[in-house]
Amino acid sequence: MTIGIWILGDQLSKNQAALISCGDNYQQTPVILIESSNYVEQRPYHQQKLVLVWSAMRHFAEELQQEGWPVNYQITDDFATPLNHWIKQEKITQLRVMTPSDRSFLKIIDRLDLNCEIKLIPNNHFLWSTEEFNTWAKSRKRLLMEDFYREGRKRFNILMEGNQPVSGQWNLDKQNRKPPKTNLKPPEPLWFEPDEITQDVINKVKNLQLPTYGKIEPFLWGVTRQDALKVLDYFITTRLATFGPFQDAMVTGEETMWHSLISPYLNLGLLEPKEVIEAVEKRYNEEDLPLNSIEGFIRQVLGWREYMQGIYHHVDENYPQNNWFNHNEPLPKFYWDSSQTDMNCLQQILQQVEQTGYAHHIQRLMVLNNFALIAGISPQEIEDWFHAAFIDAHDWVMQTNVIGMGQFADGGILASKPYAASANYIDKMSDYCGKCKYNQRDRFSEQACPFNVFYWDFLARHYDQLKTQGRMNLILANLKRLSQSQLNTIRSLAQHWREKLKENSQ
């Protein structure tokens, strides 16, 4: 039997399961990576995402070659043609592939007509396997992230003292929600200049005859494991201690705040979740850093990231088609072109996404997702935009984060309440509102912030559905404070805005 290995674009680790399944026989095991232009026709991806993935693939192929792996790197249209040619050339009888993180790519593999056996090797890029998550989930009425996170802390002995959490508290979120101060100055992020390989990819993407999104330059992301490790170390050294308190804050001109910027590297396999968590916990033990910063960061990796991947494979395949509120408004064009909105918060964040492919979790959830939710935009359209626009986006990331968490389109499988909010939240957690033409405190005039208008209209439109969600009852009680005349005014303004957004979407 002659074994060959196909490495996918988000499996760029020397410890990935298909590679290590061959033991020490690497010099006799042919490897292939395929850069497919047909695959990126699915949606108008951010140009920097294409550069990141393809450059990281090319660099990884070079690293494997330097270690003695016989590597074949193909730049082509489809997957089947180069695979069949390579299989015939190398006389491969069994093609090993680490199981894709995304179901959509698994379907691509299933449809391939290859002249050899395809063997899927269980994915090892997460701490929890799909089977382990399903076993945990079967015994539960509600799949709460908090329960899963605590189970993970105990299972992997992270921030634990025996059977109890360090400090006696599992969750220090209350210490990590401070609004931004005046003259807040986070440390500069660590960026990289493109090398020759990356520049070649930039030139290729510039010349693609495909619709794309965003600006391609300056491209400053890392593209190798060495780069990713530097970013991780830089975060731990310069940002980790003060990461917690302002992790939800949004400040004009401060694109990254104290965030780690490692999600693109984790999601491509250039970093492993275990090494990230252990490095952070090690620094905490050595220097006694603030626990709220440590716990807040580990919660994101050990909690949310693992939970989202687990949910993605636990739910039915029709999950991304969920639409609990029956929202069907089209996606406004300003999501694709920030200059087409005069709402400052949206313009600031969308402009940032265009330039970098990045926005932090509160910008994504409480502004971009929140607006789509309360305005009644199709969950499928906003999910498709998130997948195209963000540099760390993959099916397993965006379906759960957008369909479940951001849009509550699954009716509460993932989240315990919709993440809907008025302009009050954005005003509290950012400096955006002070520079906006709309009044963040107004609900009843043409100058009222659209977030206010849509928020109260959303609560009124979906009152009967929302009252079945226990955590919403206190919020819904606030509707009774509005007179019928005030509610009618809000509904009229909301309808006006919906018509305006439809015009913007055409």
N, C-alpha and C positions, 0 to 999 in steps of 0.2 A: 504494500500500500504506500502510495506517495501522497503525503499531506501538503496542502497549500493553505495559506492563511490570507483572508481578505480583511483588511483593517478599514473600518469606516471612519468618516471624518470627525466623529465625536468620541473616538476610542484611542486617543493618541497617548497611550501609556505603555511603557515597557512591561508593566505588571498586569496588563489587561489579560483576561482569561484565555483567549485564543492563543496568544503568544506563549504564555507560561505553560499551556497544556502540552507544548512540544518539548519541555524540559531543556536539556542541553544540546538538542539536535538542531540548533538554530542555523548552523552553516549548511545544513542539508534541507532546510525548510523554506521553500520559496514564499515570498510575501508580495501582495499586490495592494496598492492604494489607487483609487480611481477618482479623478477630478471631473465630474460630469456636468456639462453645461445644461443638459436637458433637465436635470434634477432641480436646478435653480429657476426653472420656468414656472414653478408652482405659484409663486407670488413675487411681487416686486421687492426683493430683499434689500435691506440697507447695504450700500456698497461696502461699508467698513466690515460688515459681518462676512461678506464674501471674501474680502481680503484676509480677514483673520483666519477663517477656516482653511482656505486654500494655502495660505502661507504657512500656517501651523502644520498642515499635512505635508507640505514639501520639506519643511525643516525636519519633521519627524522621520520621514523617509531617509533623509541624509544621515540622521543619527543611527538609524538601524543599519544602514549600509556600512557605516564606520565601525560598527560592532561586529560585522561579519554576516549579517542576514542578507541573503540574495533577494533584493528588492526590485520590483517592477512598478514604476510609477507611470500611470497613464492619464493623459489629458485628452478627453474625448467627449462624445455626445452622450452615449448611453452607458449602461453597466454591462449588459449581456455580451456585446461584441468583444470588448477587451478581455472579459473573463473567459469566454470560450476559447479565444485565441491563446491566452496564457495557459489555460488548463491543458489544451492540446500540446502546446510547446513544452511544457514542463512534465507532461504525462501524469497529471494529478488525478488521483482516484477519489480523494476525500478533501472537500473544501471546508475548512473550519472558519466560522464567523462567530465572534462574540455576539450574543443575542442583543439586538438593537434596543436602546432605551425607548425609542419611538415605535409605536405600533405601525405607523404608516410605512416605515422602512422595512419592518418585518413583512408587510404585504408585498413590497417590491421583491424581497428575497424569495418569498413563496411563489411569485409569478415567474421567476427566472427558469428558463429551460436550459440547464447546463448538462454537460456530458460527464458528470461525476456526482457523487453523493455530497449533499450539503449537511454538515453537522453543526448545529448551534451549540455553543458553549455558554453556560449561564453567565450572565453579566455580573461583574464584580466591581463596578464603579460606584456602588452605594453600600452603606453599612448594613442595610436591611435588604434581603432578597425579596422578590415578589412573593414567594411562598411563605416566608417568615411574616411578612406584613399581613397576608391573607389569614394566617393562623391567628395573629393578634386580633384582627378585625372581626373574625367570626363570632367571638364571644361578647361583642359589644353592641348595645342598642344605638349608641351615637359614636361616630368616629371622631372624637374630639382630639385636636392637635395637642392640647395640653396633656391629656392622658398618655398619648403616644410619646411625647417628648419626655415625660417623667419615666416612662418605661425604658426609653433609650438611655437616659442618664444612668438608671440602675443596671441595665444590661451591659453597658460598655464601661461602667464605673467612671463616669465623667462628673467632676465636681461633687463627689460623694464622700461622706464620712460614715463608713459602714453602710447601713441601710437608709441613712438620712442625707438630705442634701447639705452641702457646705452652708453654714450660717443658719440652717434650719428652714430656709425658704427656697421653694422651687422657682419662683417667678419674681423677678425684680423689675418688671416692666414699668411700674409706677415711677421709678427713678429715672426712666429713660424716655420721658415724653416732655422734656423742657422746651418751651418756645425759644426761638433764637434771640440772643441778646444783640444790642447795638454794637456794631464794629466787631462782630464775630469773625475770627481769622483762623480757619482750619489750615492744616499744613498742605502744601502743594502735593498733588498726586505724583507718583512715579510713572513717567512715560518713557517711551523708547523711540529712537529714530529708525526708520525703515532701513534694513540692509538690502543687499542686491536682490536676494530672493523675493523679499517683500515688495520691492519696487517693481520687479517683473510682474508680480501678481496685480499690483495697483494698475499698471499699464494695461494688463489684460482686462481687468474689470472696467476700466475707462472705455475700452473699445467693444464691450459686449453689446450686441444688438438685441438687448432685452430691456424691458422696463425695470428700473431700480429706484431706490429711495435714498435720500440723504446725501451728505457731502462725503467725498472719498478722502479728502485731505484737509487738514493734516491727519494722517493716520499715525497714532501714537501708542497703540496697544502692543503688548508683548506677544510673541508668536512661538516661543519655545518653552520647554519646561524650566530652563535656566532663568528665563525672564519671569515666569510665573512664580518661581521660588523667591526671586528678588522682590516681587510685589508683595508676597506674603510676609517676608521678613521686614520690609519697609513698613507695612501696616502694623505689625506687632511692635516695632521699634518706635514709630512716630505717631501712631493713631490709636492704637488699642486702648491705652489708659483712659483716653477721653472720648472713646467711641460712643459709650452708652448714653449720656445725658441728652445729647442733641441729635440722636440718630433719626428722629422724626422731623427735624427742622428743615425748612426750605428757605434759601437765601439767594437773592438775585446775584448772579455772577459766580456763585460758589457751586460748581457742578457736582462735586463729589463729597463735600463735607468731610466727615471722618470715616466714611465707608471704605471697605477693604478693596473693592474693585476686583475681587477674585472670582466672581461667579462665571465669567466667560471661560476662565481657565479650568475651573472645576468641571464645567459642563462639557469641555472638550477632552477631559482626561489628563490634562497637563498637571493638575494637582489632584490629590486624593483626599476625600473628606476626613479620613482617619488621621492623616499626617497634619492636616490643618488644625483639627480639634486638639490633637496632642501638643502641637507647637504652642497654641494659645494657652492651654492649661499649664504647660511647663513654664511659660513666662510668668503666669500668675503665681505659681508656687515659688519661683525664684525671687520675684520682686514685690510680691504682695500688692498687685495692682487692684484697683477698685472692682469689687465683685460684680457690680451692676453692669459694667462694661464687658466683663468676661462672660457672664451669664447671657447677656443680651446678644452677643455675637454667637456663642455656641448654640443658643436657641435657633438662630437662623440656619445654621448648618446641620446640626444634629436633629433639630426639630422640624422647621418648615421645609427644608430641602428634601429630607428623607420622607416626610409626610406627604408632600406633593407627589413625589415619584411613586410612593406606595398607593395612594388614592388613584392615580392615573391608571395603574394596572389592575386595581381592584374593581373599578366600576365597569359597566358594560361599554362596548365599543361605540354605542350611540350617544354616549355621554356628551360629546361636544355639540350635539344637536339640541340639547336641553334649552328651554326657553320658558321658564316658569311664569314670568310676568307677561309673556306674549309680546315682547318688545320687537318692533319691526321697522323703526325709523332708520333711514339710511345713514351711513357714516358721513359726517360732514367733511368736506374737502380739506378743512384746516388741519385735520390730523395728518394729512400728507403734505401740507404747505402751511407752515406756521404764520406766514404773513397774512393769511386770510381770516384770522380772528383778531378782534380787538379786546378780548378778555386777557388781561395781563398774565394771570397765572398760567393759562393754557399756552399763551404765546411764548413765555419764558421757557417752559418745560419742553414744548414741542420743538422750539428752536435748538435747545440743548440736545434733544434726541437726534435731530437732523445732523448736528455737528459731530456727535460722538457715538450714537447708537446706545446711549446709556441715560438712565435716570434712576434715582434710588427708590426704595420700595414705597415710601409715602407719596412721592410724586406720581408713581404709577397707580397706586391704589386709591388715594384720596383726592386726586385731581383728575388724571386721565380716565381711570376706570369709573370714578364717582360721577363725573359729568355724563359719561355714556349711559350709566345706570339710570340716573334720575331723569335724563332727557328721553329715555325710552329707545335708545339705539339698539339695533339688532346685536345680540351677544356674539353671533357668529361673525358679523362684520368687524366688531371691535377686537375680537380674538385674532382674526386674520391679520389685522393691522399690527397688533402687538407682536405677533410671530414674525412679520416682515421687518418691523422697525428696530427691534432690540438685538443687540450684539450677542446676548446670552440666551436667546430664545430657541426653544425646541418644542416639539409637540407636548412632551410630558410636563414641561414647565408651564406653557401658556394655557393649555386646556384647563388645568386645575386652577391656576392663578386667576385667569380671566373668567372662564365660564362659571367656576365654582365660587371663588373668593370675591372677585371684583364685581361680577354681575349677578350673583346669587341665582343664576339661571337654573341651577340644579335643585332649587327649592329647599336647600338646607342640608344636603348630603355632607358638604365640606364645612361650611361656615354656620355659626349659630344665629347669625342675623345679617341682613344686608349692610354693607359698608357704604351707607348713604349719609351725606352730610351737607349742610348749608355752607355759605361763605364764612360763617363764624369760625369753623374749624380752620379753613385756609388762612383767615386773617390772624388767628391765634398762632399758627405754626409757621408762618412765613412773613416776608415783607412785601409780598406781591400786591396786596390790596391797596396799599397806600399810593401806588403808582398807576392805578387802574381808573378808567373812565366811569366804571360802574360803581354804585354805592353798595358796599358790603353789608350795610346795616338796613338797607331798604328792601321791602318786599312788594310794595304796592304801586310803584311808579315805573315809567319807562326807563329810568336810570337805575332801577333795582338790579342788583347782581343776578345774572341768570342762574347761578347756583342756588340762590334763595328761592327764586320763582319755581324752578324745577323741583327743588327739594320738597317744598310744601305741596306742590301739585302731585308729586310721586306718592307722598304719604296718603293724600286724599284719594287718588285714583286706585290705589292698591290696598285700601284700608282693610277690606275683608280678608285678603290674603295675609297681610302683615300681622293682623291681630292673632293669627294662629301661631306666630313666632313669639314665644314668651318674653324674650328680651326686648321686644318692640313695644310692649304695652305702655310703658312709661313715656316713651317718645310719642306714641299715638295720642296719648292723653293731651298733649299740647295742641292738637288740632282743635279741641273743644274751646280753646281760648280765642279762636278766630271766629268772627261773625260771618254770617252767610254772605254779606256784602264783600267782606275782605277775601273770603274764599273764592267768590266769583271773580274778583279782580285778579287774583293769582292765576286762576284757571284761564282767564282771557289772555293774560300776559304769557303764560306757558304756551298756549296755542299759537300766539303770535311768534314766539321764539321757534316753535317747531316748524312753522312755515318758513321762517327765515333760514333755519338750518337745512331744510329740504332744498331751498334755492341754492344754498352753498354746496350741497352734495351733488348737484347736477353738472 
